[in-house]
Amino acid sequence: MSVSTFIYNIIDCHGKAWESNIPTQEAAETALTMLQAANPETPLMVETQQIYPVQGLGRDPDLH
């Protein structure tokens, strides 16, 4: 069973990333507020990306 983690990206309406790999939702919301204040004419939003760490692939040293 693998546990997923989330990272957050700030994108515009065209899908262009303004900020990426933000580790927490709170940090993403803070960055979004700051970017919206600096660029009021550009609609921005937070995109959530789910990441699954890969485990168990590769050579098992106990078997070789």
C-alpha positions as a Markdown table, in Angstrom:
| # | Residue | x | y | z |
|---|---|---|---|---|
| 1 | Met | 0.0 | 0.0 | 0.0 |
| 2 | Ser | 1.5 | 3.3 | -1.0 |
| 3 | Val | 0.7 | 6.6 | 0.6 |
| 4 | Ser | 0.2 | 9.6 | -1.7 |
| 5 | Thr | 1.3 | 13.1 | -1.1 |
| 6 | Phe | 0.1 | 16.3 | -2.6 |
| 7 | Ile | 1.9 | 19.3 | -4.1 |
| 8 | Tyr | 0.3 | 22.5 | -5.3 |
| 9 | Asn | 0.8 | 24.6 | -8.4 |
| 10 | Ile | -0.5 | 28.1 | -9.2 |
| 11 | Ile | -1.6 | 28.3 | -12.8 |
| 12 | Asp | -3.4 | 30.8 | -15.0 |
| 13 | Cys | -6.5 | 30.3 | -17.2 |
| 14 | His | -4.3 | 29.0 | -20.0 |
| 15 | Gly | -2.6 | 26.3 | -17.9 |
| 16 | Lys | 0.7 | 28.1 | -17.6 |
| 17 | Ala | 2.4 | 27.5 | -14.3 |
| 18 | Trp | 3.3 | 30.6 | -12.3 |
| 19 | Glu | 4.6 | 28.7 | -9.3 |
| 20 | Ser | 5.0 | 24.9 | -8.9 |
| 21 | Asn | 5.9 | 22.3 | -6.3 |
| 22 | Ile | 4.5 | 24.2 | -3.4 |
| 23 | Pro | 4.5 | 21.7 | -0.4 |
| 24 | Thr | 1.4 | 22.8 | 1.5 |
| 25 | Gln | -2.0 | 24.1 | 0.6 |
| 26 | Glu | -1.6 | 27.0 | 3.1 |
| 27 | Ala | 1.6 | 28.1 | 1.4 |
| 28 | Ala | -0.1 | 27.8 | -2.0 |
| 29 | Glu | -3.1 | 30.0 | -0.8 |
| 30 | Thr | -0.6 | 32.6 | 0.5 |
| 31 | Ala | 1.3 | 32.7 | -2.7 |
| 32 | Leu | -1.9 | 32.9 | -4.7 |
| 33 | Thr | -3.1 | 35.9 | -2.7 |
| 34 | Met | 0.3 | 37.7 | -3.3 |
| 35 | Leu | 0.3 | 36.9 | -7.0 |
| 36 | Gln | -3.3 | 38.0 | -7.4 |
| 37 | Ala | -2.5 | 41.3 | -5.6 |
| 38 | Ala | 0.4 | 41.9 | -8.0 |
| 39 | Asn | -1.5 | 40.8 | -11.1 |
| 40 | Pro | -5.2 | 41.6 | -10.7 |
| 41 | Glu | -5.9 | 41.3 | -14.4 |
| 42 | Thr | -4.8 | 37.7 | -14.6 |
| 43 | Pro | -7.1 | 35.0 | -13.2 |
| 44 | Leu | -5.0 | 32.5 | -11.2 |
| 45 | Met | -5.9 | 29.3 | -9.4 |
| 46 | Val | -4.4 | 26.6 | -7.2 |
| 47 | Glu | -4.0 | 23.2 | -8.9 |
| 48 | Thr | -3.6 | 20.1 | -6.6 |
| 49 | Gln | -1.3 | 17.3 | -7.9 |
| 50 | Gln | -1.3 | 13.9 | -6.2 |
| 51 | Ile | 2.0 | 12.1 | -6.2 |
| 52 | Tyr | 2.5 | 8.4 | -5.4 |
| 53 | Pro | 6.0 | 7.5 | -4.2 |
| 54 | Val | 7.3 | 4.4 | -6.0 |
| 55 | Gln | 8.5 | 1.6 | -3.6 |
| 56 | Gly | 9.5 | -1.9 | -4.2 |
| 57 | Leu | 10.9 | -1.7 | -7.6 |
| 58 | Gly | 14.4 | -2.9 | -8.2 |
| 59 | Arg | 16.7 | -5.6 | -7.0 |
| 60 | Asp | 16.1 | -7.1 | -3.6 |
| 61 | Pro | 19.5 | -7.6 | -2.0 |
| 62 | Asp | 18.2 | -10.5 | 0.2 |
| 63 | Leu | 17.4 | -12.6 | -2.9 |
| 64 | His | 20.7 | -12.2 | -4.7 |
